[in-house]
Structure formats: structure tokens, C-alpha cells
Amino acid sequence: MNAVFVVFDFDGTLADSRLAFLDIINRLADEFGYQPVSNEEADKMRRLSSKEIVQQSKVPPVKIPFLLRKLKRELSKEIVDILPIPGIETTLRELKDCGFELGILTSNLTENVNAFLVKNNLQNLFTFVYSENNLFGKDKALKKVFKRHEIAPENSIYVGDETRDIEAARKMKVQCIAVSWGFNAKDALARHQPDFLVDDPQELIRVIQSVDDASRLREVSRE
């Protein structure tokens, strides 16, 4: 069994849900008292950090948890139409065939993720799906996941598409691969200095294997 356990974010990393999120956000604008987001504004927001996006949204902080809850419920109606990121299915299967353990940590609803996995015949690739409601609490969620599944942070890697994923991994001293095809643009991710930054799902295999090799060398050196 490989030393490295790979934990993936879901939306924007595995599921191509960015446009669906934008559509739902705009549909809920009147209800939650903010202006709809144009395509041009959405593109600019991709270059902001996760915290900057929340700050500039002008949604009253007290309403944010209710907005996120409604957004996830609305997304459940569209999950059947959301596709995997192009090329990610092949990457996941290759990683599984190489013996890597895979998990999902998400702020989406567990039932949404499971419905997506079943629809795309990916449900047997993952050891767990863990949902965390706190928008900026992924470091605490990672800690819970590691404890529950007896995963050593130093022998794991977290794959995500947002600056908050990088921050969570850093707090937990977990190596992070940031992917440029999701919610945050490449330049925004680069500013937060992930351990690795990739542009194509196939690159994930090379990077994860290199991390695994380094982890094995560390284990040998301790013996």
C-alpha cells in the first residue's frame, strides 16, 4: 500500500460545478439582497482569494450560512447535469490502480457528492466522503478525517482548487496540490504558494507519485 493518502476537494476539483454555482448564486440574489454577478465579474473574482470574494460579495455575514445552505439544496436539483472535470476520471482510476487511497473532503452536501459519484460510476474509488459546513474550517475537518481514518498528515496530500484549500493544508502541515481549473484562477493560487500547482489532471499522477516516492525515502531513512 502506498504511504500517501490523497484527499480531494470536490466542487471545482473533481466536479465541473463552477458555472452551476454561478447560476444558482444569481438566482438567489434577490432573496439574499445582493447584486447578480456578471460573467466578467465572475472572471475577476476568480483572481481573488476565497476570503476576498466573501468580503466583496456584500452579503451580510449573518446571511452567509443560510445562503450556503440554500445554494447546496438548489445544487442537489442540478447534480445530475454536472459533469466531472475533463480527464479527472482517468486520473482517479490510475491513482486507484497504483494503490493510492483516495478520499473527498467537501463543503457540499454528502448526498450531492454521492449522487455525482454514482452517476459517473466513481463511487468505488473513494474510501470516504466527508462534508464540512464551515466555509473556512477545512483545517479542522482535515484533522477530524485524519483522526477517524488514522491518516498521518506527513504521509498525505490535499488536492484543491481554492486559496482556502491551500490555507487549510498549511495549517495542518499537509502538502497541497492546487489545481488551476476550478474556482480560483492560477495567479490567485500561486500567490498563496501551494506545494504544487498543476494545470492538467494527468499532472496529478506525476506529482502524487513523486510525493509518494519522497515519503517512502523518509520511511527508509528512519529504519
N, C-alpha and C positions, 0 to 999 in steps of 0.2 A: 504493500500500500504506500502511496506517495506521502511524503511528510507534509506537503502543503494542502490545506483545506481552502477552497476557493468560495468566497461568499459574494454573491452578486446583488446589486440593486436591481429593481425590476423596471419601473417606468423610465423609458429613455435609454436604458442599458440593454435590456432584453426585449422589451415590448416597444414598438414604434407608436407610442401613445401621445407624443407631444402635440400634434395637431388636434387630437380629440380633446385633450386638456384645454387647449386654447379655445376651442369651440364652446365647451361647457362653461368655462370662465366667462366668456362673453354673454352666454345665455343667462347667467346668474347675476349679471352686472346690476340690473335694476333692483333686484331683490336685496342685494347686499350694499348698494349705494356707492358704486364706483363706475368709472367710465370703461366701456368696452376697449379692448386692445386691438389695434390695427396690426396687419402683418408686418409693417415697417417697425412699429413699436415693439412687437414681439421679437423681431430680429435684434433690435438694440438691447432688449432685456437679456438676451442670451449671453451678452458680454458683461453682465453684472454678476456679482456674487449672489448666492441664494439669499443672504440677509439684505443686500441692497435691493433685490427685487421685492421683498416683503415691505421694506421701508418705502419704496416708491409706489407701491400699489395703492396707497391711500385708503386701504381698508382698515377701519378701526380695529386695533388689536383684539378687542373683546369679541369681534365678529369672526376672526380668522378660524378658530376651531370649528365653528358652525359652518363656515364656508367650505372648509376642507371635508367635513363630514358629508355635506350635500354634494360636493364635487365627486366624492368616491361613490356615493349612491347613484348619481347620474351616470358615472362611468360604467357601472355594472350593467346598464342597459345597452352599452355600446361595445362591451368587451368582446363580443363575438365577431365584430368587424375589425378589431385591432390585430395587426399582423406582427410577427417577430421582426426585429431589426434584420435587414437582408444579410445573410451569411452567418448569423449568430447560431442558427440551429446546427449547422455543420460543425462549428467550433465547439459547441457544448457536447455534441456526440463524440467528437475526437478527444476532448478532455476526459470524458467519462470512460472511453475505451482505453485511455492511457492510465486509468486507475485513480484519477483525482476524485475526491469527494466534493460535491457541489451543494451549495445552499443558497437561499434567497432571503434577503432582509429588505423589507419594504415598508413604506408608509401608506401603501394602498391596502385595500381590504384583502384578507386572506382568500375569501371566496372569489374575488375578482381574479386573483393570481391563479388559483387552482382551476378556474374555468378556462382561462387562457392556456394553461399548460395542457389540460385535457384536450381542448380543441386542436392544439398543434402537436399532440402526441409527444409531449415533453415531460409528462408527469413522473416518469420513472427515472429521470436523470438527477433529481434533487433529493438530498437527504432530508431537508426541511424547508418549510416556508414560514418565516416569522414576520408578523406585522407589528409595527410600532406607530402609535398615533402621534407622538410628539414630533413636530416638524424638525426641530433641531436637537433631538435626543437620540440620534443614531449611535453615538458612542456608548450610551447606557444600554441600548438594545444589543449592540455587539457584545458587550460584557455579559449580558444575560445569555445570549446564544452560545458564547464560548463556554460558559459555565455549564449550561444544560447539556451540551454535546461534547464536553471535555476536549475542547479545542485549545491548543496553545497559541496565543496571539503571535508569538515569534515564528510559528510554523503555519501561518495563514496569510491570505491576501484578500483584500476587498476591492471589488470592481464596481465603479460607479460613474455617473455622468454629471454630477453636480459638485459645486465647491463644498457644500455641506458634507458630502461623502468623504472628501479629502480631509476635512477638519475632523470628522468622526474617527477616521482611521488613524490620524496623527495622535489624537488624544488617547487612543487605545494602543499606540505603538505597533500598529499593523501596517504592513506595506500596502500601498494603494496603487491600483491601475486606474487612471482616469481615461474615459473614452470620449472622443470628440463628436460623436454622432447624436448626442442626446440633448438635454435641456440647456446645459451651459456650453457656450462656444469654446473653441480650443484656447483662445487667448485668455479667457477668464480662468479656465482650468490651469493653464500654465502659470499664471500669477500666484496661484496657491501651491505651487511646487509639489505635485504628486511624485511618487517614486518613479512612475512610468506614465507616459501619455501616448495613447495609440489612436490611430485613425481608421483601422480596419479590423473586423472581428478575427481574421486569421492571425493578426499580430498578437492577439491574446495568447495563442498557443505557445508561440516562441517565448514571450515574456514569462508566462507562468512556468514553463519548463525550466527557464533559466533561474527563476526564484527557487524552484524545487531542487535543482542541482546545488545551488548555494546552501540551501537548508541541509541537504544530505552531507555536504562537506563539513558543515558546522558540527553535525552529529558525530561524524567520524573523528573529528579533531578532539571531541570530548572523551572519546573512548580510550 
